[in-house]
Amino acid sequence: MRSTVTPRLLLLSFGHLTIDSYSSFFSPLLPLLVEKLHMNLTMVGALVALASITSSFSQPLFGIFADRLRRPWFVVLGPLTAAVFMSGLGLAPNYPTLVALLMLAGLGVAAFHPQATALAGNIGPRRGMAMAFFVTGGTIGFSVGPLFAVGLVSAFGLERTWLAAIPGLLACGLLLAWFRRTPAREHHEVPRAPLRALRPVLRPLGLLYGATVARSTVSYGFMTFLPLFLHGRGYSLSQSGAVLSAYLLLGAVGGFFGGWLSDRIGGHRVIVGSFASAVPLYFGFLFLPDAVGLPCLFLGSFLLQCSIPVFVVLGQGLSPAHSSTISSLLMGVAWGVGAMIIGPIGAFADRQGIQAGLAVLASMLVMGLVCSALLPGARRHVPIAEVTGGV
């Protein structure tokens, strides 16, 4: 463990924590923004979908460029961009401005993830643990983002969310100071059409992608609608923010556990077990009393997020020369597709109720289970080192 957690990995993980805290920053503020800007659930779903265009679907472009850069400038500028625009949400006077701020902040998220993920995946021989540490930094950021947002707004008001830019500016400064002192990597040629070069691994990559879309849809959907669902049940803003943070924090712990476990029993087994155990727990949250349902939700989040680092490491191992591009597909585009699905789910929830909408989301886990079970090696122990060639 000690040889795996290097200063570079710590810094990358801190940057991941910071930028992902902005990704979940706006979710607990939705009740206030809905009231201020007079939004319905369809508009909320569309908001998430539109924001994903830049934060997720532009990641392959950044990934392709990142595979050609000799220095990780995208890692440095990502937190700065996300901080500046996400911290302006409270100042948005109308719905189009709110959408624009989220989309611009998403450019920072998109720039950071492919390059940072590729750097983290190349640290040391224990790639499962290194990726788990990096991913855990991001999921911890997701978990503290709601508490950060609620605490800041409670103390200073919605109109002073600009104060939230401070952590992003700090992260940018630290990353810039560190990477300016590190030697540039050797230049290497990357095929002009990296997506075409992935054709030989299209089937396993497609299955990984389908399973990741299912997980991302559930994760993003519950993160978006959970505060509104709890608000409808009589929870206060601070209570719903605390529940959301606990939900995301347990997911962060699950991601770290999944990386550790994958080095021991095989990544494929972790993925299949993650989906199989999460399905009944998410439905349990929706249809059982809160005293039982909330523990089901927290345990479900823990088990579902065990698969996050495994997806990335298995995907990068399919074609190491395109690690940034593959990372962008599995952590960016897949997340974006999941976010796009939230729009129709929001419209459905407007008609049938938010509980019914969350039930449709939870059913996506079945698709993830099917895709993961069909992966080559899903029925036998395949260590991470074997999948990645031992690098």
Legacy VTK file of the C-alpha trace (Angstrom):
# vtk DataFile Version 3.0
C-alpha trace
ASCII
DATASET POLYDATA
POINTS 391 float
0.000 0.000 0.000
2.821 2.363 0.935
4.582 1.930 -2.422
1.288 2.450 -4.245
0.322 5.758 -2.617
2.935 8.127 -4.045
2.928 11.938 -3.730
1.734 12.176 -7.331
-1.186 9.851 -6.635
-2.081 11.835 -3.515
-2.112 15.068 -5.484
-4.126 13.578 -8.341
-6.604 12.190 -5.826
-6.903 15.585 -4.138
-7.584 17.181 -7.497
-10.194 14.475 -8.178
-11.793 15.112 -4.789
-11.962 18.843 -5.475
-13.404 18.701 -8.981
-15.962 16.008 -8.157
-17.168 18.002 -5.167
-18.285 20.605 -7.716
-20.053 17.885 -9.722
-22.386 17.177 -6.791
-22.453 20.769 -5.542
-25.709 21.771 -7.226
-27.821 18.694 -6.334
-28.730 19.647 -2.729
-29.440 23.210 -3.870
-32.094 22.025 -6.334
-35.031 22.646 -3.931
-33.903 26.269 -3.592
-33.183 26.660 -7.308
-36.508 25.040 -8.226
-38.299 27.580 -6.050
-36.234 30.536 -7.239
-36.423 29.766 -10.970
-39.831 28.017 -10.958
-38.597 24.708 -12.421
-40.554 21.462 -12.692
-39.078 17.937 -12.696
-38.877 17.891 -16.494
-36.723 21.022 -16.392
-34.573 19.484 -13.650
-34.000 16.369 -15.754
-33.224 18.494 -18.814
-30.800 20.548 -16.727
-28.809 17.441 -15.856
-28.892 16.196 -19.438
-27.726 19.509 -20.912
-24.944 19.853 -18.356
-23.671 16.399 -19.299
-23.052 17.491 -22.899
-19.888 19.288 -21.875
-18.955 17.414 -18.688
-19.243 13.965 -20.257
-19.626 13.883 -24.031
-16.657 16.170 -24.632
-14.354 13.896 -22.617
-13.285 11.771 -25.627
-11.978 14.904 -27.345
-9.984 15.836 -24.269
-8.849 12.207 -23.984
-7.571 12.135 -27.576
-5.683 15.408 -27.069
-4.379 14.248 -23.676
-2.789 11.154 -25.243
-0.669 13.558 -27.330
0.318 16.075 -24.639
3.693 15.814 -22.955
2.506 17.653 -19.823
-0.803 17.254 -17.957
-2.139 20.777 -18.442
-5.736 19.568 -18.582
-5.314 18.206 -15.045
-4.231 21.648 -13.891
-6.876 23.755 -15.643
-9.841 21.473 -14.965
-10.401 22.385 -11.295
-9.986 26.089 -12.077
-12.672 26.063 -14.776
-15.115 23.992 -12.723
-14.622 26.201 -9.665
-15.162 29.515 -11.429
-18.413 28.600 -13.162
-19.984 26.205 -10.644
-19.583 28.753 -7.866
-21.801 31.167 -9.813
-24.948 29.003 -9.631
-26.524 31.053 -6.866
-26.213 34.194 -8.979
-28.111 32.746 -11.959
-31.127 35.011 -12.621
-32.926 32.537 -14.905
-32.967 28.978 -16.202
-30.850 29.549 -19.380
-28.099 31.180 -17.311
-28.144 28.263 -14.896
-27.762 25.832 -17.803
-24.902 27.874 -19.267
-23.002 27.949 -15.955
-23.345 24.184 -15.534
-22.218 23.524 -19.098
-19.168 25.779 -18.776
-18.249 24.195 -15.451
-18.587 20.842 -17.196
-15.714 21.714 -19.521
-13.394 21.705 -16.523
-14.723 18.324 -15.408
-14.299 16.932 -18.927
-10.737 18.223 -19.277
-9.554 16.806 -15.952
-10.811 13.239 -15.915
-9.282 11.434 -18.950
-5.743 12.683 -18.393
-5.815 12.368 -14.591
-7.255 8.840 -14.799
-4.543 7.753 -17.240
-1.842 9.163 -14.947
-3.309 7.424 -11.901
-3.592 4.102 -13.747
0.128 4.106 -14.568
1.354 4.444 -10.986
3.016 1.254 -9.782
2.203 -2.435 -10.355
-0.883 -2.560 -8.120
-3.165 -0.841 -10.576
-6.361 -1.936 -8.853
-5.317 -0.265 -5.599
-3.922 2.843 -7.321
-7.113 3.323 -9.316
-9.214 2.621 -6.227
-7.337 5.325 -4.315
-7.807 7.808 -7.154
-11.485 6.962 -7.659
-12.105 7.127 -3.912
-10.795 10.675 -3.922
-13.447 11.573 -6.488
-16.272 9.772 -4.719
-15.330 11.404 -1.420
-15.537 14.700 -3.290
-19.014 13.702 -4.453
-19.969 12.935 -0.869
-18.699 16.191 0.668
-19.988 18.342 -2.193
-23.581 18.400 -0.870
-22.434 19.181 2.678
-20.167 21.901 1.332
-23.021 23.415 -0.676
-25.569 23.247 2.139
-23.113 24.583 4.715
-22.035 27.481 2.517
-25.577 28.487 1.569
-26.794 28.158 5.158
-24.013 30.435 6.354
-23.858 33.016 3.561
-27.018 32.630 1.470
-27.654 31.396 -2.065
-26.396 34.655 -3.576
-22.865 34.059 -2.218
-22.101 30.678 -3.745
-19.130 32.358 -5.453
-17.198 31.626 -2.235
-17.204 27.985 -3.317
-14.489 28.768 -5.888
-11.761 28.842 -3.204
-10.997 25.063 -3.059
-10.763 24.860 -6.846
-8.314 27.751 -6.992
-6.210 26.066 -4.305
-6.181 22.747 -6.163
-5.193 24.463 -9.409
-2.277 26.199 -7.673
-0.974 22.985 -6.091
-1.273 21.002 -9.311
0.454 23.724 -11.307
3.327 23.949 -8.813
3.813 20.185 -8.807
3.600 19.439 -12.530
5.794 22.350 -13.545
8.605 20.611 -11.640
8.058 17.169 -13.141
9.816 16.194 -16.380
7.735 16.081 -19.532
6.949 12.570 -20.685
8.583 11.249 -23.830
6.651 11.999 -26.983
5.021 8.981 -28.552
2.908 8.619 -31.611
-0.787 7.891 -31.125
-2.851 6.638 -34.068
-4.809 9.400 -35.774
-8.028 7.409 -35.408
-7.843 5.962 -31.885
-11.468 4.834 -31.882
-10.832 2.769 -35.028
-7.839 1.141 -33.360
-10.158 -0.152 -30.623
-12.111 -2.384 -33.029
-10.329 -5.620 -31.960
-11.598 -5.137 -28.387
-15.003 -3.789 -29.367
-17.080 -6.573 -27.791
-15.575 -6.523 -24.258
-15.338 -2.730 -24.384
-18.993 -2.535 -25.435
-20.059 -4.765 -22.548
-17.994 -2.720 -20.107
-19.560 0.399 -21.560
-23.118 -0.936 -21.243
-22.583 -1.920 -17.624
-20.995 1.465 -16.881
-23.939 3.291 -18.455
-26.322 1.347 -16.215
-24.318 2.152 -13.083
-23.892 5.794 -14.068
-27.601 6.238 -14.781
-28.546 4.951 -11.344
-25.810 6.926 -9.601
-26.569 10.215 -11.370
-30.330 9.754 -11.156
-30.429 9.053 -7.452
-27.962 11.864 -6.776
-30.234 14.265 -8.681
-33.676 13.230 -7.440
-32.873 12.004 -3.925
-32.991 15.507 -2.330
-36.338 16.191 -4.010
-37.671 12.748 -3.025
-36.663 13.300 0.606
-37.977 16.869 0.556
-41.363 15.485 -0.487
-41.245 13.172 2.518
-40.782 16.099 4.887
-36.994 16.154 5.231
-35.376 19.566 5.645
-32.672 20.904 3.306
-29.920 20.043 5.791
-31.365 16.576 6.470
-31.650 15.677 2.795
-28.139 17.035 2.194
-26.817 14.847 5.015
-28.554 11.756 3.597
-27.153 12.490 0.131
-23.656 12.929 1.533
-23.926 9.670 3.482
-25.141 7.919 0.324
-22.187 9.239 -1.665
-19.668 8.676 1.138
-20.604 5.001 1.422
-20.127 4.828 -2.344
-16.631 6.260 -1.911
-15.750 3.577 0.626
-17.192 0.965 -1.710
-14.991 2.151 -4.578
-11.865 1.761 -2.466
-12.967 -1.673 -1.240
-13.735 -2.787 -4.795
-10.223 -1.899 -5.986
-8.664 -3.818 -3.102
-10.938 -6.818 -3.653
-10.341 -6.939 -7.413
-6.616 -7.570 -6.863
-7.579 -10.668 -4.861
-10.622 -12.306 -6.454
-10.606 -10.752 -9.933
-12.259 -7.653 -11.351
-14.956 -9.545 -13.238
-16.257 -11.179 -10.082
-16.364 -7.826 -8.328
-18.447 -6.299 -11.131
-20.984 -9.135 -11.269
-21.329 -9.290 -7.483
-21.693 -5.522 -7.298
-24.740 -5.421 -9.563
-26.324 -8.617 -8.239
-26.298 -7.363 -4.649
-27.297 -3.770 -5.433
-30.555 -4.601 -7.253
-32.648 -5.712 -4.240
-31.181 -3.025 -1.987
-32.178 -0.102 -4.228
-35.709 -1.435 -4.546
-35.757 -2.004 -0.800
-35.071 1.676 -0.238
-38.018 2.677 -2.406
-40.635 0.335 -0.953
-39.629 -0.223 2.680
-40.068 2.177 5.644
-37.265 4.692 6.083
-35.897 2.881 9.144
-35.036 -0.052 6.876
-35.005 1.687 3.494
-32.236 4.178 4.252
-29.761 1.483 5.393
-30.653 -0.399 2.194
-29.823 2.721 0.177
-26.473 3.247 1.900
-25.454 -0.421 1.567
-26.631 -0.439 -2.038
-24.466 2.564 -2.809
-21.459 0.892 -1.160
-21.870 -2.295 -3.193
-22.709 -0.620 -6.500
-19.709 1.707 -6.418
-17.328 -1.202 -5.774
-17.255 -1.598 -9.550
-16.009 1.913 -10.459
-12.207 1.394 -10.342
-12.542 -2.101 -11.797
-14.328 -0.815 -14.905
-11.553 1.682 -15.599
-8.630 -0.685 -15.010
-10.181 -3.452 -17.126
-10.926 -0.945 -19.889
-7.425 0.551 -19.902
-5.965 -2.943 -20.035
-7.739 -3.633 -23.331
-5.526 -1.076 -25.118
-2.913 0.642 -22.903
-1.794 2.989 -25.718
-5.252 4.591 -25.636
-5.723 4.751 -21.870
-6.917 8.377 -21.827
-9.391 7.735 -24.646
-10.795 4.607 -22.981
-10.985 6.400 -19.646
-13.008 9.145 -21.310
-15.436 6.564 -22.715
-15.930 4.720 -19.432
-15.835 7.698 -17.057
-17.109 10.396 -19.396
-19.348 9.329 -22.245
-20.938 6.514 -20.250
-21.677 8.956 -17.439
-23.050 11.397 -20.004
-25.377 8.824 -21.549
-26.601 8.011 -18.065
-27.217 11.702 -17.446
-29.126 12.063 -20.724
-31.494 9.326 -19.591
-32.336 11.450 -16.537
-34.285 13.882 -18.759
-36.968 11.365 -19.811
-36.999 9.974 -16.270
-37.785 13.468 -14.969
-40.665 13.808 -17.424
-41.957 10.378 -16.390
-41.695 11.359 -12.716
-43.741 14.502 -13.386
-46.596 12.285 -14.596
-46.289 9.188 -12.418
-44.525 10.468 -9.304
-40.906 10.644 -8.241
-40.995 7.236 -6.534
-42.032 5.604 -9.818
-39.238 7.469 -11.605
-36.652 6.190 -9.123
-38.010 2.647 -9.557
-37.398 2.891 -13.314
-33.861 4.074 -12.572
-33.222 1.166 -10.208
-34.348 -1.293 -12.902
-31.334 -0.187 -14.993
-29.198 -2.246 -12.615
-30.573 -5.397 -14.237
-29.067 -4.303 -17.571
-25.743 -3.755 -15.837
-25.890 -7.221 -14.320
-26.522 -8.829 -17.726
-23.656 -6.924 -19.415
-21.203 -7.718 -16.632
-22.154 -11.412 -16.612
-21.433 -11.619 -20.363
-17.913 -10.182 -20.043
-15.087 -12.574 -21.004
-13.637 -13.929 -17.771
-16.727 -13.157 -15.693
-17.009 -16.798 -14.612
-13.412 -17.266 -13.545
-10.803 -15.517 -11.419
-8.944 -13.012 -13.611
-6.567 -10.828 -11.554
-6.136 -7.210 -12.584
-2.442 -7.783 -13.313
-3.322 -10.512 -15.844
-5.865 -8.329 -17.629
-3.459 -5.400 -17.917
-0.428 -7.444 -18.835
1.147 -6.965 -15.443
1.999 -3.324 -15.965
LINES 1 392
391 0 1 2 3 4 5 6 7 8 9 10 11 12 13 14 15 16 17 18 19 20 21 22 23 24 25 26 27 28 29 30 31 32 33 34 35 36 37 38 39 40 41 42 43 44 45 46 47 48 49 50 51 52 53 54 55 56 57 58 59 60 61 62 63 64 65 66 67 68 69 70 71 72 73 74 75 76 77 78 79 80 81 82 83 84 85 86 87 88 89 90 91 92 93 94 95 96 97 98 99 100 101 102 103 104 105 106 107 108 109 110 111 112 113 114 115 116 117 118 119 120 121 122 123 124 125 126 127 128 129 130 131 132 133 134 135 136 137 138 139 140 141 142 143 144 145 146 147 148 149 150 151 152 153 154 155 156 157 158 159 160 161 162 163 164 165 166 167 168 169 170 171 172 173 174 175 176 177 178 179 180 181 182 183 184 185 186 187 188 189 190 191 192 193 194 195 196 197 198 199 200 201 202 203 204 205 206 207 208 209 210 211 212 213 214 215 216 217 218 219 220 221 222 223 224 225 226 227 228 229 230 231 232 233 234 235 236 237 238 239 240 241 242 243 244 245 246 247 248 249 250 251 252 253 254 255 256 257 258 259 260 261 262 263 264 265 266 267 268 269 270 271 272 273 274 275 276 277 278 279 280 281 282 283 284 285 286 287 288 289 290 291 292 293 294 295 296 297 298 299 300 301 302 303 304 305 306 307 308 309 310 311 312 313 314 315 316 317 318 319 320 321 322 323 324 325 326 327 328 329 330 331 332 333 334 335 336 337 338 339 340 341 342 343 344 345 346 347 348 349 350 351 352 353 354 355 356 357 358 359 360 361 362 363 364 365 366 367 368 369 370 371 372 373 374 375 376 377 378 379 380 381 382 383 384 385 386 387 388 389 390
